[in-house]
Amino acid sequence: MSEIIYCWRCRIDIPMLTEAEWATLSPHLTDTVERIKSYRRQHDCSLQEAIEKGLGDALNVYERLTGFRETNPNALWHHRRSIYGPLCPSCGKPFRTPQARFCGMCNAERLPDQSRDE
């Protein structure tokens, strides 16, 4: 089940997908260029409209998995829990990467034995 944590790019707490959830969503994102091209050919529309309409199924899958309605399909690429580190013991925000040694929010140092799952 997704975990609600702070997203550094969106600057809000948001559901982050587990690897199992990501496996369900990622096929809807990986063929995005072809999907957008196909939508533009079929509907003779602008690139912006094709991006909004052609990626709607990825947004729908994310909402079905998390209950949160994301409006930016590009944001889905970084709503994956495994790309972030453990939660900071000081402020509770996730470390920006699994390898990060300092918290990007409060500059607290990561504990030497702190794994991602703590």
Secondary structure, 3 states (H helix, E strand, C coil): CCEEEEECCCCEEEEEECHHHHHHHHHHHHCHHHHHHHHHHHHCCCHHHHHHHHCHHHHHHHHHHHCCCCCCHHHHHHCEHHHCCCECCCCCCECCCCCCCECCCCCCECCCCCCCCC
